[in-house]
Amino acid sequence: MSDFSPLEVFDRRESEVRGYIRSFPVVFDRASGSTLVTADGDEYLDFFAGAGVLNYGHNNPLFTKALVEYIEHGGILHGLDMATSAKRAFIEAFEQYVLEPRGYDYKIQFTGPTGANAVEAALKVARQATGRTNVVAFTNGFHGLSLGAVAVTGNKKYRDAAGTTLGDVTRLPFEGYLGDKLDTLDLFEKMLDDTGSGLDLPAAVIVEAIQGEGGINVASPEWLRRLRAITEERGILLILDEIQAGIGRSGSFFAFEESGIVPDLVTVSKSISASGLPMSLVLLRPAVDVWKPGAHTGTFRGNNLAFVTARVALEEYWADDAFMTTVAERSAELRAGLEAIAADYPQLDFTVRGRGLMYGIVSLNDRDLPSRVSAEAFQRGLVIETAGAFEEVLKFLPALTLTSEELQTGLGIVRESLDAVLTGDDSEAEHAVEDHVASHA
């Protein structure tokens, strides 16, 4: 029995594709708010939030209560795209608390329950609506790993895994990719207007207002407004991918709101269900909704349990500004904490970037540091991930409901972990670093 490993069955039977289990090699059993508890009773503070799925925390009692009541009532669990009471209530709440206050006139398409499927649907309908095939995507963008979605994703490791050619996409530099002095949209506009550039008029442009997996790269309001103007003038549809940065993560319901633009399509997933249940949708301007009935289906596009918790979240958190006021307070604390870390370790030349409760800190002279800090932090009871093409960004993605005390505790663990790495006292975490690197290689 002494050789028994609680992960043995995963090592024996689960595919080599598994990733996060290598970074966080324990068996998690239960969770509440920002706390994860293992089968052995060990507690971890969660600064990962299911990669942005759990903006309202684990097992939020508001949602659990609503789910139990719905199940006990005998509510519909699976409904394809048929009309159900749960779906109707969600649509009405989304109208009341999201669309109408912002003056948005969008149709809602319920896709298969992954963000990648929402992206697939958005790309397909954009091509149908315009009659064109080319799509412009940006460096370090991440939009999912099914074939259409990975074609507009930038990271080489994901593209290599596709096993086939990935065409009909033109890659252009995101804001800041070529330095602060050059507006990358100058290149886009020049190529559109120059018949010798080789850039076919795109059906659409797909972009994240804040790149999450790409390294917490934030598009400025000015850059987004110019992108909107360029696309609008030329009849190019603009797709905003709000899958990770949306649902309050940026400090507003949508990350693009600060810019004042209105995209043609918006992809939404991750925290839209509020509870961690799978759910995705696409918002489309009515003129773009050219679908024929059944042209994009999915067996699980009617997750009624997700509709229940999504509705409750809208009613409880988005009826007024109180929730976003609290998020703004936590955001200011997080930024101050990260800037203090940057100031206290000048030798690492840290850069802090992000907005809301979506932040990253990157050392300009030690690309491997974030993976080592993440591994050491896990040994000390904090789940925190990395991002960027080289995993060079330590990524802060806590629940939006975390307390000030939890935030300060997490920042303290990051400091302790950083000190351990810098002094060479992180030997216990070396195996975790190797697994972390292997899972992201």
C-alpha positions as CSV (number, residue, x, y, z in Angstrom):
1,M,0.0,0.0,0.0
2,S,2.9,2.4,0.6
3,D,3.5,2.6,-3.2
4,F,-0.2,3.6,-3.9
5,S,-0.6,6.8,-5.8
6,P,-4.0,8.5,-5.9
7,L,-3.2,9.5,-9.5
8,E,-2.3,5.9,-10.6
9,V,-5.5,5.3,-12.5
10,F,-5.1,8.6,-14.4
11,D,-1.5,7.7,-15.3
12,R,-2.7,4.2,-16.4
13,R,-5.8,5.0,-18.4
14,E,-6.1,8.7,-19.2
15,S,-4.7,10.0,-22.5
16,E,-1.3,11.7,-22.6
17,V,-3.1,14.8,-23.7
18,R,-4.0,15.6,-20.1
19,G,-2.4,18.9,-19.1
20,Y,-3.5,20.6,-15.9
21,I,-3.3,17.4,-13.8
22,R,0.5,17.6,-14.4
23,S,0.7,21.1,-13.1
24,F,-1.5,20.4,-10.1
25,P,-1.0,16.7,-9.3
26,V,-3.5,16.0,-6.6
27,V,-7.1,14.7,-6.5
28,F,-9.5,17.5,-5.9
29,D,-12.7,16.5,-4.2
30,R,-14.8,19.6,-3.3
31,A,-14.7,23.4,-3.5
32,S,-16.4,26.5,-2.2
33,G,-15.8,30.1,-3.3
34,S,-12.1,30.5,-3.9
35,T,-11.1,27.3,-2.0
36,L,-10.3,23.9,-3.5
37,V,-10.1,20.9,-1.2
38,T,-8.4,17.6,-2.0
39,A,-9.6,14.1,-1.2
40,D,-7.0,14.1,1.6
41,G,-8.5,17.3,3.1
42,D,-5.7,19.7,1.9
43,E,-6.9,23.2,1.0
44,Y,-5.7,25.3,-1.9
45,L,-6.5,29.0,-2.7
46,D,-7.7,29.1,-6.3
47,F,-6.3,31.9,-8.5
48,F,-7.2,30.0,-11.7
49,A,-11.0,29.8,-11.6
50,G,-11.3,27.1,-14.1
51,A,-9.4,29.2,-16.7
52,G,-12.1,31.8,-16.4
53,V,-15.2,29.5,-16.1
54,L,-15.8,30.2,-12.4
55,N,-16.0,34.0,-12.2
56,Y,-18.6,33.7,-9.4
57,G,-16.6,31.1,-7.5
58,H,-16.9,27.4,-6.9
59,N,-20.4,26.1,-5.9
60,N,-21.9,29.5,-5.4
61,P,-24.9,28.7,-3.1
62,L,-27.2,30.9,-5.1
63,F,-26.7,28.7,-8.1
64,T,-26.7,25.4,-6.1
65,K,-30.0,26.2,-4.5
66,A,-31.6,27.1,-7.9
67,L,-30.3,23.9,-9.4
68,V,-31.6,21.7,-6.6
69,E,-35.0,23.3,-6.9
70,Y,-35.1,22.9,-10.6
71,I,-34.1,19.2,-10.5
72,E,-36.6,18.5,-7.7
73,H,-39.3,20.2,-9.8
74,G,-38.5,17.8,-12.6
75,G,-37.3,20.5,-15.0
76,I,-36.2,19.7,-18.5
77,L,-32.5,18.7,-18.5
78,H,-31.9,18.2,-22.2
79,G,-33.9,20.1,-24.8
80,L,-31.9,20.4,-28.0
81,D,-33.0,23.8,-29.4
82,M,-36.7,23.3,-28.4
83,A,-38.5,25.9,-26.3
84,T,-38.2,25.3,-22.5
85,S,-39.2,27.4,-19.5
86,A,-35.5,27.6,-18.4
87,K,-34.4,28.8,-21.8
88,R,-37.1,31.4,-22.1
89,A,-36.3,32.8,-18.6
90,F,-32.6,33.0,-19.5
91,I,-33.3,34.9,-22.8
92,E,-35.6,37.3,-21.0
93,A,-33.0,37.9,-18.2
94,F,-30.2,38.4,-20.8
95,E,-32.4,41.0,-22.6
96,Q,-33.2,42.8,-19.4
97,Y,-29.8,42.9,-17.7
98,V,-27.3,42.8,-20.6
99,L,-28.7,43.8,-24.0
100,E,-31.3,46.5,-23.2
101,P,-29.1,48.5,-20.7
102,R,-26.3,48.7,-23.3
103,G,-28.6,49.4,-26.3
104,Y,-27.5,46.2,-28.1
105,D,-29.8,44.6,-30.7
106,Y,-28.4,41.1,-31.0
107,K,-30.0,37.8,-31.9
108,I,-28.8,34.9,-29.7
109,Q,-27.6,31.7,-31.1
110,F,-27.1,28.8,-28.7
111,T,-24.3,26.7,-30.1
112,G,-22.6,23.5,-28.8
113,P,-21.5,24.0,-25.2
114,T,-17.8,25.0,-25.8
115,G,-16.2,28.2,-26.6
116,A,-14.6,26.7,-29.7
117,N,-18.0,25.7,-31.1
118,A,-19.2,29.3,-30.6
119,V,-16.2,30.5,-32.6
120,E,-16.8,27.9,-35.3
121,A,-20.4,29.1,-35.6
122,A,-19.3,32.8,-35.8
123,L,-16.8,32.1,-38.5
124,K,-19.3,30.0,-40.6
125,V,-22.1,32.6,-40.4
126,A,-19.7,35.4,-41.2
127,R,-18.5,33.7,-44.3
128,Q,-22.1,32.9,-45.3
129,A,-23.2,36.5,-44.7
130,T,-20.4,38.1,-46.7
131,G,-19.8,35.4,-49.4
132,R,-16.1,35.7,-48.6
133,T,-13.8,33.1,-47.0
134,N,-10.7,34.9,-45.7
135,V,-10.6,35.8,-42.0
136,V,-8.1,38.1,-40.3
137,A,-6.8,37.0,-36.9
138,F,-4.1,38.4,-34.7
139,T,-0.7,37.3,-33.2
140,N,-1.1,35.4,-29.9
141,G,-4.8,35.1,-30.3
142,F,-6.5,32.0,-28.8
143,H,-9.9,31.0,-30.0
144,G,-10.2,27.2,-29.4
145,L,-8.8,24.0,-30.8
146,S,-11.4,22.6,-33.2
147,L,-10.2,23.0,-36.8
148,G,-11.8,26.3,-37.7
149,A,-11.0,27.8,-34.3
150,V,-7.4,26.6,-34.2
151,A,-7.0,28.1,-37.7
152,V,-7.5,31.5,-36.2
153,T,-5.4,30.6,-33.1
154,G,-1.8,31.8,-33.1
155,N,0.2,29.4,-30.8
156,K,2.3,26.9,-32.8
157,K,1.8,24.0,-30.4
158,Y,-1.9,24.1,-31.0
159,R,-1.7,24.6,-34.7
160,D,0.8,21.7,-35.1
161,A,-1.6,19.4,-33.3
162,A,-4.3,20.0,-36.0
163,G,-2.6,17.5,-38.3
164,T,-3.7,19.3,-41.4
165,T,-3.5,22.6,-43.2
166,L,-5.2,25.6,-41.7
167,G,-6.2,28.0,-44.5
168,D,-8.3,31.0,-45.2
169,V,-6.7,33.0,-42.4
170,T,-4.4,36.0,-42.6
171,R,-2.4,36.7,-39.4
172,L,-1.7,40.3,-38.5
173,P,0.1,41.8,-35.5
174,F,-2.0,42.6,-32.4
175,E,-1.6,46.0,-30.7
176,G,1.9,46.3,-29.2
177,Y,3.3,43.3,-31.0
178,L,5.8,45.5,-32.9
179,G,6.5,47.9,-30.0
180,D,4.7,50.9,-28.6
181,K,5.8,53.3,-31.3
182,L,4.0,51.5,-34.2
183,D,0.2,51.3,-34.6
184,T,-0.2,47.8,-36.1
185,L,-3.5,48.8,-37.7
186,D,-1.4,51.0,-40.1
187,L,-0.3,47.8,-41.7
188,F,-3.8,46.3,-41.8
189,E,-5.2,49.4,-43.5
190,K,-2.3,49.7,-45.9
191,M,-2.7,46.0,-47.0
192,L,-6.5,46.4,-47.4
193,D,-6.1,49.4,-49.7
194,D,-3.1,48.1,-51.7
195,T,-4.2,45.7,-54.4
196,G,-0.6,44.4,-54.5
197,S,-0.6,43.3,-50.8
198,G,-2.0,39.9,-51.4
199,L,-4.6,40.3,-48.7
200,D,-8.0,39.2,-50.0
201,L,-10.9,41.3,-48.6
202,P,-11.8,39.4,-45.4
203,A,-15.2,38.1,-44.5
204,A,-14.4,39.0,-40.9
205,V,-11.8,40.0,-38.3
206,I,-11.7,38.0,-35.0
207,V,-10.1,39.6,-32.0
208,E,-9.9,39.5,-28.2
209,A,-10.2,42.8,-26.3
210,I,-7.9,41.2,-23.8
211,Q,-5.8,38.2,-24.9
212,G,-5.9,35.6,-22.1
213,E,-4.0,32.5,-23.2
214,G,-1.8,34.8,-25.4
215,G,-0.3,36.5,-22.4
216,I,-2.7,39.1,-21.0
217,N,-2.3,41.6,-23.8
218,V,-4.8,44.4,-23.6
219,A,-6.1,46.2,-26.6
220,S,-6.6,49.9,-25.9
221,P,-10.0,51.5,-26.5
222,E,-8.4,53.7,-29.3
223,W,-7.0,50.6,-31.1
224,L,-10.4,48.8,-30.9
225,R,-12.3,51.9,-32.1
226,R,-9.9,52.2,-35.1
227,L,-10.3,48.5,-35.9
228,R,-14.1,48.9,-35.8
229,A,-13.9,51.9,-38.2
230,I,-11.6,50.1,-40.6
231,T,-13.9,47.0,-40.7
232,E,-17.1,49.0,-40.9
233,E,-16.0,51.2,-43.8
234,R,-15.1,48.1,-45.8
235,G,-18.0,45.8,-45.0
236,I,-15.9,43.4,-43.0
237,L,-17.6,41.8,-40.0
238,L,-16.0,42.2,-36.6
239,I,-16.1,39.3,-34.2
240,L,-15.2,39.9,-30.6
241,D,-14.1,36.8,-28.7
242,E,-15.3,37.4,-25.1
243,I,-15.0,33.8,-24.0
244,Q,-12.4,34.4,-21.3
245,A,-12.4,38.1,-20.9
246,G,-16.2,38.5,-20.7
247,I,-18.8,38.2,-18.0
248,G,-17.3,40.8,-15.7
249,R,-13.7,39.6,-15.9
250,S,-12.4,42.8,-17.3
251,G,-14.4,45.0,-14.9
252,S,-17.5,45.3,-17.2
253,F,-19.8,42.7,-18.6
254,F,-17.9,42.7,-21.9
255,A,-14.3,43.5,-22.3
256,F,-14.9,45.6,-25.4
257,E,-17.4,47.9,-23.6
258,E,-14.8,50.4,-22.5
259,S,-14.1,51.2,-26.2
260,G,-17.7,52.0,-27.0
261,I,-17.7,49.8,-30.1
262,V,-20.5,47.5,-31.2
263,P,-19.2,44.3,-32.8
264,D,-21.1,42.4,-35.5
265,L,-20.7,39.1,-33.6
266,V,-19.7,38.3,-30.1
267,T,-18.7,34.8,-28.9
268,V,-19.6,34.0,-25.3
269,S,-18.9,30.9,-23.1
270,K,-16.9,29.9,-20.0
271,S,-18.6,32.0,-17.2
272,I,-21.9,32.6,-19.0
273,S,-23.5,29.6,-17.2
274,A,-22.1,31.0,-13.9
275,S,-21.8,27.6,-12.3
276,G,-19.3,25.8,-14.4
277,L,-21.9,24.0,-16.5
278,P,-21.1,23.9,-20.2
279,M,-22.8,26.7,-22.2
280,S,-21.9,28.8,-25.2
281,L,-23.7,31.3,-27.4
282,V,-23.1,33.7,-30.3
283,L,-24.6,37.2,-30.4
284,L,-25.3,38.3,-33.9
285,R,-26.6,41.5,-35.4
286,P,-30.0,40.6,-37.0
287,A,-28.6,41.4,-40.5
288,V,-25.8,38.8,-40.0
289,D,-28.2,36.1,-38.9
290,V,-28.5,34.4,-42.3
291,W,-28.6,30.8,-41.0
292,K,-31.0,28.3,-42.5
293,P,-32.8,26.3,-39.8
294,G,-30.6,23.5,-38.5
295,A,-27.5,24.7,-40.4
296,H,-25.4,24.7,-37.3
297,T,-26.6,22.2,-34.7
298,G,-25.3,20.5,-31.6
299,T,-26.8,17.8,-29.5
300,F,-26.0,19.7,-26.2
301,R,-26.9,23.2,-27.3
302,G,-29.9,23.1,-24.9
303,N,-28.2,22.7,-21.5
304,N,-31.2,23.7,-19.4
305,L,-29.3,23.4,-16.1
306,A,-26.9,26.0,-17.4
307,F,-29.8,28.2,-18.4
308,V,-31.0,28.1,-14.8
309,T,-27.8,29.2,-13.2
310,A,-27.0,31.7,-15.9
311,R,-30.4,33.4,-15.3
312,V,-29.8,33.5,-11.5
313,A,-26.4,35.1,-12.0
314,L,-27.8,37.8,-14.2
315,E,-30.6,38.6,-11.7
316,E,-28.4,38.5,-8.7
317,Y,-25.2,40.2,-9.9
318,W,-26.2,42.4,-12.8
319,A,-29.3,44.2,-11.7
320,D,-27.2,47.1,-10.5
321,D,-23.6,48.3,-10.3
322,A,-22.7,46.8,-6.9
323,F,-20.9,43.7,-8.2
324,M,-18.7,45.7,-10.6
325,T,-17.9,48.2,-7.9
326,T,-16.6,45.4,-5.7
327,V,-14.6,44.0,-8.7
328,A,-13.1,47.4,-9.3
329,E,-12.0,47.5,-5.6
330,R,-10.3,44.1,-5.9
331,S,-8.8,45.0,-9.2
332,A,-7.1,48.1,-7.7
333,E,-5.8,45.9,-4.8
334,L,-4.5,43.3,-7.3
335,R,-2.7,45.9,-9.5
336,A,-1.2,47.6,-6.5
337,G,0.0,44.3,-5.2
338,L,1.6,43.4,-8.5
339,E,3.2,46.8,-8.9
340,A,4.7,46.5,-5.4
341,I,6.2,43.1,-6.4
342,A,7.6,44.7,-9.5
343,A,9.1,47.5,-7.5
344,D,10.6,45.2,-4.9
345,Y,12.4,42.9,-7.4
346,P,13.9,45.5,-9.8
347,Q,16.5,42.9,-11.0
348,L,13.7,40.9,-12.7
349,D,12.5,43.9,-14.8
350,F,8.8,43.0,-14.2
351,T,6.0,44.3,-16.4
352,V,2.4,44.3,-15.0
353,R,-0.5,44.2,-17.5
354,G,-4.2,43.6,-17.4
355,R,-7.5,44.9,-16.3
356,G,-10.3,44.0,-13.9
357,L,-9.4,40.7,-12.4
358,M,-7.4,39.5,-15.4
359,Y,-3.7,40.3,-14.8
360,G,-0.3,39.1,-15.7
361,I,3.2,39.8,-14.5
362,V,6.1,39.0,-16.8
363,S,9.9,39.2,-16.2
364,L,11.6,40.6,-19.3
365,N,14.8,38.8,-18.5
366,D,13.7,35.4,-17.1
367,R,11.2,33.6,-19.3
368,D,11.2,30.4,-17.2
369,L,10.4,32.2,-13.9
370,P,6.6,32.0,-14.0
371,S,6.5,28.2,-14.4
372,R,8.9,27.9,-11.4
373,V,6.8,30.3,-9.3
374,S,3.6,28.6,-10.3
375,A,5.0,25.2,-9.2
376,E,6.4,26.6,-5.9
377,A,3.1,28.4,-5.2
378,F,1.2,25.1,-5.6
379,Q,3.5,23.5,-3.0
380,R,2.4,26.4,-0.7
381,G,-1.3,26.1,-1.3
382,L,-2.0,28.3,-4.3
383,V,-3.3,27.3,-7.7
384,I,-2.0,29.8,-10.3
385,E,-1.3,29.3,-14.0
386,T,0.9,30.8,-16.7
387,A,0.2,32.2,-20.1
388,G,1.9,33.4,-23.3
389,A,3.6,31.7,-26.2
390,F,6.5,30.7,-23.9
391,E,4.5,30.5,-20.6
392,E,6.4,33.7,-19.7
393,V,3.5,35.3,-17.9
394,L,2.3,34.5,-14.4
395,K,-1.5,34.8,-14.8
396,F,-3.9,36.0,-12.1
397,L,-7.4,34.9,-12.9
398,P,-9.2,34.6,-9.5
399,A,-12.9,34.4,-8.9
400,L,-14.5,37.8,-9.1
401,T,-16.1,37.1,-5.7
402,L,-12.9,36.6,-3.8
403,T,-12.4,38.6,-0.6
404,S,-9.7,41.2,0.0
405,E,-8.2,38.8,2.6
406,E,-8.0,36.0,0.0
407,L,-6.4,38.2,-2.5
408,Q,-3.7,39.4,-0.1
409,T,-3.1,35.8,1.0
410,G,-2.5,34.8,-2.6
411,L,-0.2,37.7,-3.3
412,G,1.7,36.8,-0.1
413,I,2.2,33.2,-1.4
414,V,3.4,34.5,-4.7
415,R,6.0,36.6,-2.9
416,E,7.1,33.6,-0.8
417,S,7.3,31.5,-3.9
418,L,9.3,34.1,-5.8
419,D,11.8,34.4,-2.9
420,A,12.1,30.6,-2.8
421,V,12.8,30.4,-6.5
422,L,15.4,33.3,-6.4
423,T,17.2,31.8,-3.4
424,G,17.2,28.2,-4.9
425,D,15.0,26.9,-2.1
426,D,12.4,25.6,-4.5
427,S,13.9,22.1,-5.0
428,E,10.7,20.4,-3.7
429,A,8.9,21.9,-6.6
430,E,11.4,20.8,-9.3
431,H,9.4,17.8,-10.4
432,A,6.3,19.9,-10.6
433,V,8.1,22.4,-12.8
434,E,9.2,19.6,-15.1
435,D,5.6,18.3,-15.4
436,H,4.3,21.9,-15.9
437,V,6.7,22.5,-18.7
438,A,5.9,19.1,-20.2
439,S,2.2,19.8,-20.2
440,H,2.7,23.1,-22.0
441,A,5.4,22.0,-24.4
